[in-house]
Amino acid sequence: MSYKAVVFDMGGVVISPLSFGFRKYEWENGISWGVFSGLFKEDNSNFAFGRAMKGEITLSQFYQECDDECQRYAQQQNLKLPKNFSIRNMFTSGFSNSTIMQNVLTAITCLRNNGYKVALLTNNWTDDTERRLYIAVTMLKFRRRFDYIFESSKIGLAKPDAEIYQHVLKEMNVRACETVFLDDSFKNCSGAEKLGIKSILVKNTFQALNDLSKILNIEFNDDVVPYCDIKGFAHGYVVNKEGVKIHFVEHGQGPPVIFCHGWPECWYSWRHQISHVAELGYRAIALDQRGFGESSCPHNVNEYTTEKIVSDLLFLMDTLGLSSATLIGHDWGGMIVWACAQHYPERVRAVAGVNTPFVPTDTKMGTLARITRRPGAYDYQLYFQKEGVAEAELERNIKRTFLCLFRGVSNKDKLKLSAKVDTSNVRERGGFLVGFPDNPPRSVCLSEEELQYYVEQFTRTGFRGGLNWYRNLDNNWRWNCRVANRKILQPSLMITAKYDKVLSPELSLRMNDWVPNLTRKELDCGHWTQLERPNELNHILGDWLEMVHHQSTRISKL
C-alpha cells in the first residue's frame, strides 16, 4: 500500500499525556486514581468535557460545569473530596507536567522532507483562561510543523466520531487507505480503522515511531535536515537616503536576532536557523546584504566598504524600531557583526561568529599589503582584486560555480580534481574554478530546489557586488584602525569549523584576549556550516540565545 498522509493526535503523541499530571494531582490530594474518568468522555455532549471538545463551551465554562459534575458524582458515590478540590487545579497539574515530544517532531520533519502530508488531529477546547497565550504559542509552533491542524472545538466534531475522520480525509485530499493515524486512545484508533485508516495505538512514542517507520519503510533519525517552509517568512524592504534598497525576511516574534550572510550567498543560507530561532521565541531577521539577492547592487567599488555595509544593518534596525539586537554572522557576515559590535557596542545585545573569528586590527600594516606579502589561503582574494576577471569566470556557468563551491567535507561529497585545488594557488592555476570538473555532481548537502534558488539569485545580480567587498580591504582596515584598541564586551559566541581551510579554528585562538565574555563551540564540518551541520548549529545557537536572554523567551512546556 502506498501511503500519502500521516495524522497525529496531540495529547499522548505529540505532547506527553495530561493524565500524568492528573495522576500526580490525585495522589497529592488523596483521590483514588481515575475516579472521575467516566466524566471525561470526549464524544458525549451530556457531560461538560464532551461539550468543551466540540466547542459548545469554553475552557473556563468547562471548569465551572465540571466542578459541579464532580461534586454531584462524589455525593452519589459517597466520596469525600478535599476542600480545595477543583478541576482547574487538576488540569493545571496536567498542563505543567506535559512536554513536547522531540522525537515525534523529528519524525514529522522527516515525513515532510519525504513528501508525506502531515496533520495534527486533536480533541481540544477553546482556551479563554489565563493560559490562552501559552497555548497560542504552542499551536503556532505546531502550525509551522504540520501541513494541517484539525481542532475538534473549531469544527464541532470530536474523535471517535466517523464524521471527523471523513472531514480530515476530505480536507487533505487523501483516501482512508492512503492514511496512517497515531493516537493513544483505543477508542479513537478503532473509530479510524472502521473507515479503513491504518492506525497505530501509541503506548509510548518510541515504539509507535518504530512501527510507523516499518509501515512507511523510512528511517527517523536526529540527523534529518530541519524542515523549512520559506513561504511562511515575511519579506520587507528598506531604502536609505542614498537610494540603496535592502531586502530582508523575518519570522517569529520576541527579542530580535539578525543574521548576516557571507559570500557568495544571500539571506536564504540562514533559512534553517530562521525557522528554529523563531520557534524558540525570537524575532528572526535575515537580510540580503548590499550586492546580493534582492538588495541594491551599486556598480562603484567604494560602495561596498564595511562602514557602508554596517550602516545598512543599522538603518534596517532603525527602520524596524530596534534599538539593539543580537547579531549572528557567517563568513563576510561574521566580519560585519564583529565590526558592528566594536564600532557600535550600544546597538549590539550579543554577537556570534560562525566560522569567522574576531581578529584585532594590526594598525602597522594594511590588509592588502599583508596578504600580498604572504598570501597563503587568501591568494584567492588577490585574484578577486582586478575588476571583471573573477566576474567573467564565475558567471560563465553559474550553476557549475555553485556545484563546485557548495560542498561538504565528507568523502561522499568530495570531487575528483585534476590538480591541487585550494584557495592558496588560485592565481597560479589561472582561475578560482580551474581544476574543478566541467560537470560536477550536486552536493549531498543541497537539494536541487535549494541549488536553483542560488542560481536564480546570482543569474539576476551577477557576482560583481559581492566581489566588490574584497576590493575594499584597505578601506575597511583604515576604518577599523579607529577602534583598534577596543575590546568586544558583549556576550559573544565563536563557532569554529574544524575543516575550514580559510577561516581555520587557529585564527580564533587569541579571541579571549579581546572578547572576554566568549563562549566557544566547534563543529565537525568545513566552510558551509549552515549546509553541513544545520541541526548542530541550531542547537548551539538555541542554547546560547537562551543563556544570553536569561530563558525569558523560550517556551517548551504547555
N, C-alpha and C positions, 0 to 999 in steps of 0.2 A: 504494500500500500504506500502510495506517495502522499506524505503529509505536507500541508502548506501552512498550518497555523498551530500555535500553542497558546493556550489560555491558562492563566494562573489565578488562583484565589489569592487574597491578600493576607488576612489573619490566619496564621498557621502555615503559610507557604512563603510569601514574600516578606512578611514580618513574623516574628515568633508569636505563638498563640497568646491571646489575652487571658486564657484560662490559667496560665502560670501565675499571673498577678491575682486572679480571683482566688486561687487556692491559698496564696500567701495571706490574703485578707481574711479568708475564712478561718485559717489556722490561728492567726493572731487574735481573732475575736471569738474563738471557741465555737465556731459554727461548723456543723457537720459538712463534709466535702460534698459539693454539688447538690445541696438541699433544695436550691431554687432552680435547678437546671430545667425543670418542667415548665418554668415561666418563660424561658428564653427560646421560644420557638419562632424561628425566622419566617416560616411560611404560614403562621397562624395569626390573623388580624384580630382574634379575640383577646390577645394579650398585647400589652404596650410594646414589647420588643418587636413583635411582628409588624405592628403599625409603624414603628420607627424605621424598620428595614425598608418599608415601601414608601417612606417619605410622608406618611399621613400625619405624623407628629415629629417635632424636632427633638434633639438630644435632651435639652433642658426639660421639655414636657415629658419625655420618657422617664427621666429621673423621678419626677414627682408622681407620675402614674404608677411606675413600677414599685416605688416605696409603698404605696397603698396596697398594691397586689401582694407584696411580700408580707405586710402586716396581716392581711386577711388570711393568707396561706398559713402563716405561723399560728394564728388562732385556731384554724381548722385542724392543724396537726399537733396542737398543744406544744408548740415550740416556744422557747423564751429567747427573744433576740436581745442583743446588747443595747443599752440605752442610746449609744452613739451610732447605731447601725444606720447606714444609708447606701443606697445603690450608687450614688455619686462617688462615695469613697471607695466602694468596691471596684468601680470602673476606673477610677483614678489609679488604683493599685495595678490594675491590668495594664493601663497605658504606660505607667512608669517602668514596668518590667518587660516591655516589648521593645525589640530592636529589629532593625532591618537586616535581613539575611544576605550577607555579602556574596556568598556562594551562588545564591539564586540570581543576584544582579549580574554576576559574571556570566552565568549561563544565558541570561536574557540578551546580553551583549553579543555572545557567540551566536545565538539563534538569529539575531537581526543581521549580523555580518554574513550569515549563510543564507540569507534571503527568506527566512520564515517571517510570517506575520505574527506579532506577539501582542497579546491583550491581557489586561487585568480585569477580572470579573469578581466583584466583591459585594456581599451583602453588608451595607453600612447605613449610616444615619446622616442626617443633616445636622452638623455641629454648630450650634449657636451659643455655646458656652465660652468661658474664658480661654479654653484650649483651641478655639477655632483658628487662630493664626498659626499655631503649630501644625494642625492638620493641613492647612493650606500650603505650608512649606513642603510637607511630606508629599502631598498629592502633586505639587508642581514637580518635585523630583521624579515621581512616577510618570507624569505626562511626558517628560523628556526621555524616559526609558522605553515606554511602551508605544506601540502604534495606535492602540485603542484603550480607552478606560471606560468600563461599564460599572456604574454605581447603582445599586438597587433603589436607593432613595431618590435618585434623579429620574429613573424611568418607571417607577411604580410597580416593579416586578421583583421578585426575590427567588433565589435558589431554594428548593429544587424544582420550582415550577417549570414545566416544559417551555412555557412561553418565553422565559428569559434566555434560555439557550437558543431558541429559534431566533430571537431578536439579535443575539450576538452573531450567529452564523450569517444572518442576512446583512448586517452592517459590515462584517468582514468579507463578505462575498466569497465564502468557502462552504463546502459541504460538510456534513457531520463526519463522514468517513475520512475527511482530509484534516481533521482536527484532533489534537491531544489536549486533555483537560487535567489540571492538577489541583486537588482540593484535599483538605484534611478531614472533611466530613463524608462519612459513608453514604449518608442520605443524598448529599449533593452529587457525589460521583455516580450513584445509581440513577439519579434523575437524568444525568447527561448520557449515560450508557444506554438508556431506553431509547434515545434518539439516534444511537449509532456512533456517538462520540467516544473515542478511546480515552479511558480515564485512568489516572494514577492516584490511588489513595495515599496521601502523604502522612507517614508516621514520623519520619524525620527527613529533612531536605536532602541529606547526602544520599540516602538510599533512593529517594524519589528522582533525583537528578541522574543517578546511575541508571535507573530504569528508563528514563527519558532518553538518555544517551544511547542505550541499546535499541530503543524503538526507532530513533531517527538515524542511527549509525553515524553520530558525530561525537567528538570529544569536547568536554568542557574543561578548560584549564585556565590558570591565572595569567598565562602569557597572551591571552587573546587581546588584540588591538582594541582599545576602547571604541565603542560605537559613537559616532559623531554625526549628528544631523545638522549641517551648517545652514539649512533652510530656516532653522529656528533662531538664527542670530539676527540681531537688528543691525542695519547699516546706517552710517551717517557721514556727513562731510562738513568740514570747517574750512573757511577761506580767510587767510590773513590779509593785512593791508597791502601787501605786495602782490596779491592775487594768487598766491600759492595755495592750492587745494590739498587737503589731507583727508584721505578716506580712512574710516575706522569701522570696526564691528564691535558690538558689545552684547553681553549676555549675563543675566543674573542681576541681583541687587545686593547691596551691602557695601562694605569698605572697598574702595576702588583698587584694582590690581591691573597695571598696564604692562602689556607685553610688547617688546621691540624685537623685530626680526633682524636677520643678517643678510649676507649676500650668497647666492642670488635667490632671494626668497621673497615673501610677502606675508601679510597677516595670516594666511592660510597655514603656514608652518606651525602655528600655535593652536590649531583647531581642537586637538585633543585636550590641551591644557585649559582652553577657554571653557569647554563643557565641564571639565572636572572642577575647576575653581568656582565656577558659577554654582555648581551643585553643592559646594561646601558653604555657600552663603556669602559670596563676594560678587562685586560688580566687575566682571572680567572684560577688559578692553584691549583690543589689539589693533594697531594701525598699520596701514601701508605707509612706510616711511618715504620721504621725498625721493623721487626717482624710481619708485616701484609701484606695481599694481595700478590701482585707480587714483592714486595721488598724482600731483603735478610732477612733470619731468622736465625741469628747465634745461636749456641747452648749455648754458655757461658753466664751466668747471667751478668757478668761485661760488656758485650757488649751493655747493654741497659740502661746505665746511661743517665740522662738528658743532660749532657755535650756532649755525643756522638750523641744523637738524635738531639740536636740543631746544632751540626756540620754537620749532614746530610742535614738539612734545608739550612744552609749557603753554603754548597757545591753545592746544587741544584741551589741556586741563582747565585753563581759564574759561574757555567757551562752555565746557561741561560743568563749570562751577565747582571744580575740585581744587581746594587749597593745597592738598597734598595727596600722594598716592604711593603705593608700593610698586616699585619698578622691577621688571624682570627682563633681561636681555640675553640674546644668544649671538655669537659671532660679532659682527659690527654693532648689533643691537646691544650687546654687552658693553662695548666701548661707550655707547651713548648713555646707558643708565649709570655707569660709574662716573662719567663726566658730569651728568646732571646732579648726582649725589654730592660731588665735590664742589661744583660751582654754585649750586642752589640747594644747600642742605635743608633749608626750611620747607622745600616743596616735596621732599622725599621722606616718606614714613619709614620705609625699609627698602633694601635693594638686593638684587640677586643676579649673579652672572652665571650663565650656563655655558660651559667651556671657556668663556672669556674671563680672564683674571683682571683684577685691577693692577696696573703696572705704574709705579710712580714715574713722573716725568723727569728725564735727565736734562737739566737746563743747559748743560755744556755742549750738547750736540743735537742738531736737528734729526728728526726721524728718518728722512730720506737719505741724509748723509750716512747715518748709522747703518741703514740697510744696504746702501751701496758699498760700504766698506766691507761688510760681512753679511752677504745675503742669506745664506743658509736656507731654511724652509720658506723664507719670504722673497725668494727670487721671483716668484710669480707677480709680486706687487711692482717690481721694476718693469716687468713685461707689460703690465697694465698702464704704465705712465703715458705712453705715446697714444694720443687720441686716434681712434679709428681702427687701430690694429687688432686689439682684442675683440672689439665690437664685430668686426668682419668675421673673425674666426668663430665666435660663439653664436652669431646669428645666421651662419651659413646653413645650419641644420639644428634648429632649436630643440627638437625632440631628442636628437642624438646628444646634444650638450647635457641635457638633464639625465639621460640614460647613463652617461659617463660619470657625472658628478654625484648624483644621489645614490650612494651605495653604502651598505653596511660593511663591517669588518669580518663577518663570518666567512668561512670557507665557501659556503654555497653562494655567497654574493660577490666573490672576487672574480675579476675579469682576467682573461689571458692577455697579457700585454706584450707588445712586440719589442719593447725596450724598457729600461728602468724609467718608470714614470712616477714622479712626485713633484711637489711644489718647489723643490730646490734646483731643478735643472730645466725650467720652462724655456728660458732664452736659449739654452744650449740645444734643446730639442726643436726649437723653432716655432713653438706654439703651446698653448695651455692644454690642448687636447691631442697633440701629436703623440702617437704611440698607443692611443686607445683604439679598439676595434671600430670598424665602419658601422656595424650594426649590432651593438651590444644588447644583450637581453635586459629586460626590465628588472630592477632590483626587487628582491623578495620583500623589502620594506615598504614598497609602494604599489598601490593598485593602479590599474590603467586609468581609472577615473581621476585619481589624485595626480598622476603624471600629466594628464591632459589639462588639468587646471593650471599648472605651472606653464605648460607650453602655450596655452591661450593667453595668459597674462603677459609673458615676455614676447609673444608674437606681436602684441599690441604696442608694448612700450619699448622693445629693444633692450639692450644691455647698457647703453651709454650712461643713463642716470646712475645706476649702481656702480659702474666703473669710475665715475667721477668722484665717488667717495675716496677712492685710493689716490686720486690726483691732488688731494688736499692735505697730505701727510704733514708738510711743514706748516701750513696754515693752522692745522689742528695743534701742532706742537707749540707754536707761539701762543695760542690761546690758553693751552693748559699750563704753560710756564707761569701764568699769572697766579695760579693756585697751587704751585708745585709743592709748597710746604704744608698743605692742608691734609689732615687725616680724614678718613670717612668714618664717622662715629655712629651712624645709624645702624640698627640691626641689619646684618648682612649675611648673605649665603653665597658660597662658592661651590659650584658643582663641576668638578673636573671630569673629563672623559679620558679614560685610561689609554686609548689608542689614537687620540687626536694628535697628528704629527705636526700640525701648525700651532694650535693652541694647546701645547702639551701641559700636563699637570705640573711639571717642574717650574713653569713660569709663575705659578701661584705660591711658591714656597715662602716668599717674603711678605706675603699679604698681611699676615698678622701684625707686622710692624706698623702698617699704615691703616689697617682695618681691624681695630681691636675687638669689636663686637661681632666676630665672624664665626659662622657655622660652616663646617666643611663636609662635603659628601663627594663620593666618586662613583661613576657608573662605568660598567664594562662595555664600552662602545667607542666608536670613532667620532667624527666631527658632527654627524647629523643626529644629534641626541634625541630630538623630538620624534624622528622617524624610527630610530633603532630601539629606543627604550621609553616609549610613551607611558607605560604603566608605572615603571620605576620612577620616572621623572615626576609623574603626578603625585605619587606617594610622598616623595621628598618635599615637593612644593607644598602639598597639603599640610604635612606635619609642621613645616617651618612657618607657614602662614598662621596656623593655629597658635604656635608659640608666640609669634610676633603680635598677634591680635588678642592674646590672652583668652582664647577659647570663647570669645564673646559672640561669634557669628556662626559657629559650626553646630548644626542641629542634626544629631544622628539618631536620637530617640524620639518616639512619638509622645 
